Amino acid sequence: MRIVIRNAYTIAPSSSFEGFADIAIKDGYIEMVGDVVGISIDKEIDATGLVAAPGFVDVHVHLRDPGFTQKETIETGLQAAVKGGFTTVFCMPNTKPVIDNVQTVEYIKNKAKMLDICDLYPIGAISKNEDGKELSDMLSLHKAGCVAFSDDGVPVMNAELLRKALIYSEDLNVPLTLHEEDKNISADGVVNECETAFRLGLKGIPNVSESSIIARDIEIARSTDAHLHICHVSAKESIEVLRKAKLDGNNVTFEVMPHHFSLTDKEIEGYNTYAKVNPPLRGESDVEAVQSAIASGIVDAIATDHAPHDEDSKRCTMQKAAFGISGFETAFAVVNTYLVEKGIIGLADAVNFMTYKPAKTFNLDAGSIDEGKYANIVLIDKNRQWNVDRFKFVSKGKNTPYHGKKLKGLIVKTFYRGKEVYQGERDGFV
């Protein structure tokens, strides 16, 4: 079976190619990129006016399965992923049971394999049950298929436990990917420490709760050669700590999230629980700092921190509401609207931050449009404007602060290993 995508504006970050090209797909692999002529073709797709890019790579998602399937299942999560253009995702370990045992890893891998619509890589827990007291069996988890280790959702407050985990991760040649929050500072905070929080009578989480623990962990990592990856960076002070660490040659990488470079803490007005996320939405200067970090190229990945929740977890007081935003289905449009359309970065750079760069950061063979690679491809209408309607989300998690907002950029088709796994709206599309 040979499929040819015609007339797409193709962006291939791995080879720095950007321009019009046909893409021939045969038996699930990319056969040819360029002028495809003189060969038999089973199906042609006219992608005039569309951008062809590698399937997106998301190194930070929560699929809630096992244990919290009222919020999301692996099936609904991966369906939402491919609707958002993602063909490779890494799931965090704060499930129930936690991903601290081989059986849970196998459960996740088997469910993803049965669905066969998206590559799913589990991230194992650093500590047993994510309680920060005793290391998990990192060797067994790595052999079972874990590509990194994290206690995401909770910080590793025990510095000696972190040091040991870094030593083991260095031996396994995989990164530790850390949620950075000093619980002694953030305590029971629910939103960013700001004027709006004060006016609403809400306990705030200051920037220093993030930046101080990042500085500590970089210093601990300096005693090893381990790869330290920092999750969902939100504060301007954190950006400066990481900028200096990179200039000093430390083996540290970090990711940022669409909501942290597009929205401010003003979204919490009216006690809007859909804007409650951890780290919290910060101030305008923090948003600008994250945007500047992206523009300078020091960011290693744009991820989503897809964190779906059921309605009961959000339709309550701000204090009781769960942290998290459902991010798969708005991710590209937010990147395109708030970064590309505003001239902060170009479209090719945006694609790179969502594909090849995160894959390379995690030593993964993904995020490319190269001959001989799996045909994981997304077709994008970068000019299509649409209003976010959370009730149309495929994800079980309808929790988004973008509901009712106008975004620009729509996923039209997603191919996984040459198979069309999502087709969206496009007038006249055949």
N, C-alpha and C positions, 0 to 999 in steps of 0.2 A: 504494500500500500504506500503510494507516494502522494503527499500533499504538498502543494506549493502556495505559499503566501506571496501575493503579488503587490507591488507598488507601495509597500510600507516604508516609512521613514525609520530606518533601523538604527538602534543604539546598542553597541556591543562594547561595554566598558573594558573587558579583558584584553581587547585588541585595539582599543581607542578608536574604533570605527564608528562613524556617524554619517549617515547618508541614505539615499534611496537604494534599496536592494531587495531582490527576491530571496525567499528562504525556502529551500526544499527539505521536506521531512520525509524520511523513509524508515518504516518499521520502528518508530519511536525515537529515532536519532536525527540530528541535523546533518543532512547530506551535503548541502551546498548553500553558501551565502554569496549572492552576486546576481549576475544575469543568468537565469535558469532557462536554457533553451535546448532544443534537440533531444529531449528525453520524454519518455512516456509519463503521463500524469493521470492519476486517478481522480484527484479533486483539486480545484483551484479556489482560492479565497482572495477576493479583491479587497485589499486593505488600503485603498486610496483614501488619503486624509487621516490615516491612523499612524500611530507610532508603534513599532515592534520593539520590545525590550525583553531581556531575560526575565523569567518568572522571579518575583520578588523573594527575598530571603529575610525572614524575621527571626532574630536570635533571642526574642524574649516574649513569650506568650503564656497564658494560663488557660488550659483547656478543662480544668475542674474535674476531670475524669481519670481515675475513679474517685468516688466519694461525694461529689457535689454536683451530680448530674441534673439537678433542678436548675442549675445555673448554666451549664454547658455540657455537651458530650463531645467525645472525639469526633463523632460524625458531624454534628452541627458546627463544631469549631472549624473543622477542615473545610466544610462547605462554605462557611463565611470567609475562610482564608482564600480560597480560589476565587470567590466573588471579588475579593479585594486585590486579586492578581498575585497572590503568594503561592509558590509551589514548594517552598522549603520553610519549615518552621521548627523552632526549638521550644519544647514545653517545660515549664518550670515545675519544681518538685513538690510544691505545697498542695498536694492532693491528699486523699485519705484512703488507704495508707499513703504516707509520704513516699516519694521515690527514693527509698533508702534500702531497697531489697530487689533482688533479681526478678522475683515473680511479678512485681509491679512494672518493671521495665518490659518484660516479655508481654504482659497484658497490653500495654500501650502500643508496642511495636506490632503486635498481631492485629489489633483493631485497625491501625493505620494501613497495614498491608492488605487487609480485607477490603477496605474502602478504595484503595488504589487511585487516589486523586491528588495526593500531595505527599511529599517526603516529610516525615515527622521524626525528629531526633529528641530523645529525652535528655534532660539535664538532671543529674543525680544530686541528692542532698549532700551537703558537706558534713552535717552532723546527723546522728540518728534522731529521727522524728523531728528534725530541725529544732531541737531544744538547746543546742549550743553547748552540750556537755561532753559528748563522746563522738569521735569521728565515725562516719559510716565506713563500710567496707568498699573503699573507693576502687580498689583493684577489680573486685568482682563486678561492680557496677559498670566500670569502664569496659570490661570484657563483654558484658551483656549488651552494651550499645550506648552508654551515656557518653556524650561528647564534651561535657563540661560539668562543673559542680557549683552548686549555689544553695544557700538557705534563703532564697529570695522570698520576700515578705517579712523576713526578720533579719536584722544584722547579726554578724558574728561578733558579739561583744567580747568574748574571751580571746585575748590577743595571742596567748600561747596555743590555743586550739587552731587559730587561724594560721599561725606560723607552721604548725605541723601539717595542716592541710595544704599549704603552699609547697612544702617540701615534697609531699606525695604527688601533688598535681604536676610538679616539675618532672618527677620520674615518669609519670604517665603521658607527659607532653600534651596536656590539656589545660585550658584556662580555668581559674576560679572566677566566677562572675557574681559580683557582690552588690547586695542592697545595702546602701550606706546611710546609716541613721544612728546617731547616738541617742539611745533610748533614755539616758539620764537627762538629756536636754529636751527631746521632743515629748517625752512622757505621754500624757493623754491628749496631746494636741490633735486637732482634726482638720485644720486648714492652715494656710500660710499666716505667719505672724505679720499682720498688716493693719492699716487703719480700718478696713472693712470688717475684719475679724473682731477688732476691738469694739466697733460700733454695734456689731451683731451679738456681742457677748460670747464669742467663740474662742476657745483656747488655741493659740497659734503655735506653729512649728517654725522656729527660726532657721535661716539659711545655715548657720554655724553647726546645726545638728548634722547636716550633710557634709559640709566642707571639712570639718574637724576630723571626722572618722575616715574620710578619704585620705587626708594627710597622714593619719596614723597608719593606715593599711599600706600606703605606698612605702612608708619607711620600713614596715615589717617586711614587705616584699623585696626591698632592696637587699636584705640579707640572704636572699635566694636568687635564682635565675628564673623563677616561676613567672608565668604570664598572668597578670592581674587585669581583669576586665571589670570596669565599673558600670553598673546599671543606671538607667534613667536619670542622668545628671540634669539638675534643674536650677541650681543656684550660680550666680555670677562668681562667687568666691570659689566654688568648686571648679569652675572652668579655669580660673587662674592657677589653682593648685595643679590641675592636670596639665595645663599648658607648660608650666615649669618642669613638671616631672618628665614630660616628653622631651623637652629641650635638654634635660640632664641625662637622657638616654635610658630611662627606666623602661622596663618591659611592661608598659601599662597601656591599655586601650579603653575606650569608653563609647557608650551609646547615648543618644538623645531620642526623645519621643515627640511626635507631632503636637500633642497638646501643650508641651512645655515651650515650643517656639511659636505657638499661634494664639494661645489664650492666656489671660492674666487672672489674678485672684479676684478681680471684679466679677467673675462668673459666679461667685458664691452668693451674690446678692439674692435676697429673698430666700435664704437658706436652701439654695439649689444643691441637693444631694448628688445630682448627676455630675457636678463639678468637683466632687470630693474624690481625691486621688492621692496616692502616696508614692513619691514625694508630691507635695501639693502644688497646685498652680501658683506661680510666684508673681512678683511684681514686674512692671514694664521693663525695668533695667535688667532683670534676669532674663526675660524673653529676648531682649536685644543681645545679651551676652551669649545666649545659646545660638542665636542666629549668626552672630559674628564668628563663633567657633566653627559653625558649619561652613561659612563662607571662606574661612582661612584654611580649611581642609584638615584640621586636627581631630575632628570627629571621625570615629571609625565605623559607625553604623547608625542608621535611623531605623529604630525598631518600633513596635507598637505598644508593648506592655498590655496587650489585649487581655482585659480583665472583666469578663462577663459576670453579671449578677442577675438574680431573679428580682422581680418587682418588689417583693417584701423587704429585700435587703436595702433598697433605696427609698421606698415610700415610708419613711420614718424620720425621726429627728436627725439633725446633722451629727449629733454626738453618737447616735446608735448606727447610723448608716454605714454600709461597707465602703471601703476605699476601692476605687477602680473605674475604668472607662473601657467600654467595648470598642476596640480600635481597628479591627481588620478592614471594615467596609468603608471607612472614611480616610484611611491612611494616605493613599496616593493623592487623593483630591486635596487634602490638607497641605501636603508637601508642595503640590503644584500651585495651589492658591496663595499660600503664605510665603513661599520661598521663590519659586520660579517666576510667577506672575509679578512679584514685587522686585525682581531683578537681583535678589540676594545671591542666587546661584543659577546656573543654566540647567536646562532639562537633562542634558547628558550627565552632569554632576549629580543631579537628584537621583537619576536611575542608578548611578554607581553607588551612592550611599545606601540604596535599598536592595542592591544585588551583589555585585562582585566584591565590593569592599568588605561587607560583613562576612561573606563567605571566606574570603582570604584571611580575615581576622581570626576565624575559627578553624583555619586549615581545612576547609571543606571544598570539594570539587563541585561548585554550584555557581549560579548567578552569571552565566556566560551564554553568549550565542556564538559558539565555535563549532566548526565542522567536526563531527565525531562525538559530540556531547549529546546528552539527552535533550530532546526538544521540549524544554520547559520555557514557554514563551507567553508573553502577555501582549495583547493588542489594546492600545489606549487611544481614546478620543480626548486629546489634551484640551480641546476648546469647548467641550460640552459642559454647560452649566446645569446644576441641579440643586434642588433643595433637599436637605437631609431630612428623612422621615424615619425615625427610629423604629416605627412599627413595621417597616418594610425590611428590616434587618433579617438576614438568614440566621445569624447567631441567636441563641436563646437570650443572650444579654442585650437588652434594648437600652442599656444605660450609656447615654452619650450627651455631653454638653453641646454638641453640634446640631442637635435637633432644631429644625427650622432655619438653620443657617444656609446661605447659598455658597456652594463650592464649585470649583471649575476643574474638570478632569474626570473622566469616567472610564472604568474598565469595560471593554467590549467583549473580549474573548480571553480565556485562559486555557493554554495547552499544557498538559502534564504528560511527559514522555510521548509526545505526539498525539495524545488523545485529548479531544476537546472536553474539558471538565466544567467549563462555565461559558455561557453566552448571555450577554447583557442586552440592554436596550440600545438600538441604533436605527434611526429612520432609514429604511431602504436597505438594511443590511441583509445580505444573502449568504 
